[in-house]
Amino acid sequence: MTTAAIDQVFSVPFRHLRSTGFSGDISASDARPLGIARFVGDESNVLLRYLVRKNRSVRQAMLDSQWPVVLFGPAGTGKTSLALTIVSELSDRDETTLQTDSVVPFSTQPTRTNPGKTVFMTALDFDRRFRAALEADSVEDFRKRLVQSSGLVVDDLHRLVDKSAAQNEFLLILEEMCRKNRAIVITMGVSPQLCSGLSAQLVSRLSSGLTLPVNPPGPTARLEIVRDLAKINQIQLTEDAMKLLVDRLNVTVPKLDHVFAQIKTSLRARKADPIQPIDATRLTRIFKKSVGDLDSLSQLIIRSVAAEFNLKVAELKSDSRKQSIVMARGVAIYLNRTLLGTSFLKIGTYFGNRDHSTIMHANRKIEKLVSGGDSNIDSGSTRNVVFKLKQQLTEQFASQINFV
């Protein structure tokens, strides 16, 4: 790795894994966390890098006027762990009043129980507990329990979509906590502005804080993560094997962790020596799939493309020369070739036994589009669709990709 690449990588230890100072649904555990116990970022998460590189006092000053902090992005990117880490570090303004040696269940009882603790809860749990408080005529106690906490993490807030009563209650709590300058971090699948089903008032309040995307790790971060996972799983990988994983698996840490589990399973099944280094050739053999497996994955790609373009699978496989169908067919061909390494001759059999030269032409057209070589007015939107499908499909069968 070049010096420039090393400089791009930053790391955030998941501080909450060493702390039990939370009231709520998380608990301390001696078990190894899924994947690695830190967030590894690179150029794909430059805004987070700017935040975490500041020392604690500077971060505190930055965030004092920025609550709430909203972290949004795909599942598995580390949003929840980052949220817990931020709150665990910045919410304990008066450390002498905090009790960080025990975990108690979240309760709607008045705040005389464990005052000052930070609270973690999912959005669905917030809704459930709020409705229970309504039935018990204890909404004031429920609200006070959260407002008087030293910090609050609400996970997957987008799950409050179309739950207007819970949204209104959360907005009241949010306003009061921000007024008291209490730490509050929220995670969402998408940015507040793109989350239809949330009230305009709630979206506006969320957007007035610090909103940061959390993206899947880029290639330099993935290499660092692969090194960590190899060490954790006691698997020796050569540099070319690690590069193969990084190049072919543009996925999140849980998916990479699953890949290493598959490697360990394969080594045990073959009674292979785990100390012997695994190179790219051997890694390719481990993940080599049967013809039936590849056929199933190819059909999954075709179905996913058809659904994304609002077409029927039969239309993709037909002789239609309608532009929208031709484009979708080309995308399906490109993804089969890129993700599975399927031969042009084999891909042709999936699309009505088309000649391999026709398949090659369709693949080159999408390759040109993806690389930015096509200046057609619609190429940008199609390129975005290709990237989206590639990410989704890679996540779906990360451990089943046939390395070629």
URJOCOR-V607249 format. One record per backbone hydrogen bond with DSSP energy under -1.0 kcal/mol. CO is the residue of the C=O (numbers start at 0). NH is the residue of the N-H. E is the energy in kcal/mol with one decimal. If there is no record, write none. Layout:
co->CO nh->NH e->E
co->CO nh->NH e->E
This chain:
co->1 nh->5 e->-2.1
co->2 nh->6 e->-2.3
co->3 nh->7 e->-1.0
co->5 nh->8 e->-1.0
co->9 nh->40 e->-2.6
co->11 nh->38 e->-2.9
co->12 nh->14 e->-1.8
co->13 nh->16 e->-1.7
co->14 nh->17 e->-1.8
co->20 nh->117 e->-1.2
co->22 nh->119 e->-1.8
co->36 nh->13 e->-2.1
co->38 nh->11 e->-2.5
co->40 nh->9 e->-2.3
co->41 nh->44 e->-2.3
co->44 nh->48 e->-1.8
co->45 nh->49 e->-1.8
co->46 nh->50 e->-1.5
co->47 nh->51 e->-2.7
co->48 nh->52 e->-1.7
co->50 nh->53 e->-1.1
co->54 nh->58 e->-2.6
co->55 nh->59 e->-2.7
co->56 nh->60 e->-2.0
co->57 nh->61 e->-2.4
co->58 nh->62 e->-2.7
co->59 nh->63 e->-1.6
co->62 nh->65 e->-2.0
co->65 nh->209 e->-1.5
co->67 nh->209 e->-1.7
co->68 nh->185 e->-3.0
co->69 nh->211 e->-3.0
co->70 nh->187 e->-2.1
co->71 nh->213 e->-3.1
co->73 nh->76 e->-1.2
co->77 nh->81 e->-2.3
co->78 nh->82 e->-2.7
co->79 nh->83 e->-2.6
co->80 nh->84 e->-2.1
co->81 nh->85 e->-2.8
co->82 nh->86 e->-2.4
co->83 nh->87 e->-2.5
co->84 nh->88 e->-1.7
co->85 nh->89 e->-2.6
co->86 nh->90 e->-2.3
co->90 nh->92 e->-2.1
co->93 nh->96 e->-2.0
co->103 nh->23 e->-1.4
co->109 nh->112 e->-1.4
co->113 nh->116 e->-1.3
co->116 nh->149 e->-1.1
co->117 nh->22 e->-3.3
co->118 nh->152 e->-2.7
co->119 nh->24 e->-1.1
co->120 nh->154 e->-2.1
co->121 nh->125 e->-2.3
co->122 nh->126 e->-2.4
co->123 nh->127 e->-2.3
co->124 nh->128 e->-2.9
co->125 nh->129 e->-2.3
co->126 nh->130 e->-2.3
co->127 nh->131 e->-2.0
co->128 nh->132 e->-2.1
co->129 nh->133 e->-2.1
co->130 nh->134 e->-2.1
co->131 nh->135 e->-1.8
co->132 nh->137 e->-3.0
co->133 nh->136 e->-1.0
co->137 nh->141 e->-2.2
co->138 nh->142 e->-2.9
co->139 nh->143 e->-2.5
co->140 nh->144 e->-2.4
co->141 nh->145 e->-1.2
co->142 nh->146 e->-2.9
co->143 nh->147 e->-2.5
co->145 nh->148 e->-1.4
co->150 nh->118 e->-2.6
co->151 nh->184 e->-2.5
co->152 nh->120 e->-2.2
co->153 nh->186 e->-2.1
co->154 nh->122 e->-2.6
co->155 nh->158 e->-2.1
co->156 nh->159 e->-2.3
co->157 nh->160 e->-1.4
co->159 nh->162 e->-2.4
co->162 nh->166 e->-2.3
co->163 nh->167 e->-2.5
co->164 nh->168 e->-2.1
co->165 nh->169 e->-2.6
co->166 nh->170 e->-2.4
co->167 nh->171 e->-1.8
co->168 nh->172 e->-2.2
co->169 nh->173 e->-3.0
co->170 nh->174 e->-2.6
co->171 nh->175 e->-2.1
co->172 nh->176 e->-2.6
co->173 nh->177 e->-2.5
co->174 nh->178 e->-2.1
co->175 nh->179 e->-1.7
co->176 nh->181 e->-2.9
co->177 nh->180 e->-1.1
co->182 nh->151 e->-2.1
co->183 nh->68 e->-2.2
co->184 nh->153 e->-2.0
co->185 nh->70 e->-3.1
co->186 nh->156 e->-2.8
co->187 nh->72 e->-1.8
co->190 nh->193 e->-1.4
co->191 nh->194 e->-1.4
co->193 nh->195 e->-1.2
co->194 nh->197 e->-1.2
co->196 nh->161 e->-2.3
co->198 nh->202 e->-2.6
co->199 nh->203 e->-2.4
co->200 nh->204 e->-2.1
co->201 nh->205 e->-2.7
co->202 nh->206 e->-2.3
co->205 nh->208 e->-1.2
co->209 nh->69 e->-2.9
co->211 nh->71 e->-2.0
co->217 nh->221 e->-2.8
co->218 nh->222 e->-1.9
co->219 nh->223 e->-1.4
co->220 nh->224 e->-2.6
co->221 nh->225 e->-3.1
co->222 nh->226 e->-2.1
co->223 nh->227 e->-2.0
co->224 nh->228 e->-2.9
co->225 nh->229 e->-2.4
co->226 nh->230 e->-1.9
co->227 nh->231 e->-2.8
co->228 nh->232 e->-2.5
co->229 nh->234 e->-2.8
co->235 nh->277 e->-2.8
co->237 nh->241 e->-2.3
co->238 nh->242 e->-2.4
co->239 nh->243 e->-1.7
co->240 nh->244 e->-2.1
co->241 nh->245 e->-2.4
co->242 nh->246 e->-2.7
co->243 nh->247 e->-2.3
co->244 nh->248 e->-2.0
co->248 nh->250 e->-1.8
co->251 nh->255 e->-2.2
co->252 nh->256 e->-3.0
co->253 nh->257 e->-1.8
co->254 nh->258 e->-1.9
co->255 nh->259 e->-1.9
co->256 nh->260 e->-1.7
co->257 nh->261 e->-2.0
co->258 nh->262 e->-2.1
co->259 nh->263 e->-2.4
co->260 nh->264 e->-2.3
co->261 nh->265 e->-2.3
co->262 nh->266 e->-2.5
co->263 nh->267 e->-2.4
co->264 nh->268 e->-2.5
co->265 nh->269 e->-2.0
co->266 nh->271 e->-2.7
co->277 nh->237 e->-2.4
co->278 nh->282 e->-2.5
co->279 nh->283 e->-2.2
co->280 nh->284 e->-1.7
co->281 nh->285 e->-2.1
co->282 nh->286 e->-1.7
co->289 nh->293 e->-2.3
co->290 nh->294 e->-2.3
co->291 nh->295 e->-2.1
co->292 nh->296 e->-2.3
co->293 nh->297 e->-2.5
co->294 nh->298 e->-2.2
co->295 nh->299 e->-1.8
co->296 nh->300 e->-2.1
co->297 nh->301 e->-2.3
co->298 nh->302 e->-2.6
co->299 nh->303 e->-2.3
co->300 nh->304 e->-2.4
co->301 nh->305 e->-2.4
co->302 nh->306 e->-2.3
co->303 nh->307 e->-2.2
co->304 nh->308 e->-2.1
co->305 nh->310 e->-3.3
co->306 nh->309 e->-1.0
co->311 nh->315 e->-1.4
co->312 nh->316 e->-1.6
co->321 nh->325 e->-2.7
co->322 nh->326 e->-2.5
co->323 nh->327 e->-2.0
co->324 nh->328 e->-2.7
co->325 nh->329 e->-2.2
co->326 nh->330 e->-2.0
co->327 nh->331 e->-2.3
co->328 nh->332 e->-2.2
co->329 nh->333 e->-2.7
co->330 nh->334 e->-2.6
co->331 nh->335 e->-1.9
co->332 nh->336 e->-2.2
co->333 nh->337 e->-2.9
co->334 nh->338 e->-2.6
co->335 nh->339 e->-1.3
co->335 nh->341 e->-1.4
co->342 nh->346 e->-2.6
co->343 nh->347 e->-2.0
co->346 nh->349 e->-1.1
co->347 nh->353 e->-1.8
co->354 nh->358 e->-1.7
co->355 nh->359 e->-2.4
co->356 nh->360 e->-2.0
co->357 nh->361 e->-2.0
co->358 nh->362 e->-2.3
co->359 nh->363 e->-2.5
co->360 nh->364 e->-1.8
co->361 nh->365 e->-1.6
co->362 nh->366 e->-2.5
co->363 nh->367 e->-2.4
co->364 nh->368 e->-1.8
co->365 nh->369 e->-3.0
co->366 nh->370 e->-2.1
co->367 nh->372 e->-2.4
co->368 nh->371 e->-1.1
co->375 nh->378 e->-1.8
co->377 nh->381 e->-1.8
co->378 nh->382 e->-2.7
co->379 nh->383 e->-1.9
co->380 nh->384 e->-1.8
co->381 nh->385 e->-2.4
co->382 nh->386 e->-2.4
co->383 nh->387 e->-2.4
co->384 nh->388 e->-2.8
co->385 nh->389 e->-2.6
co->386 nh->390 e->-2.3
co->387 nh->391 e->-2.6
co->388 nh->392 e->-2.9
co->389 nh->393 e->-2.2
co->390 nh->394 e->-2.3
co->391 nh->395 e->-2.0
co->392 nh->396 e->-2.2
co->396 nh->399 e->-1.4
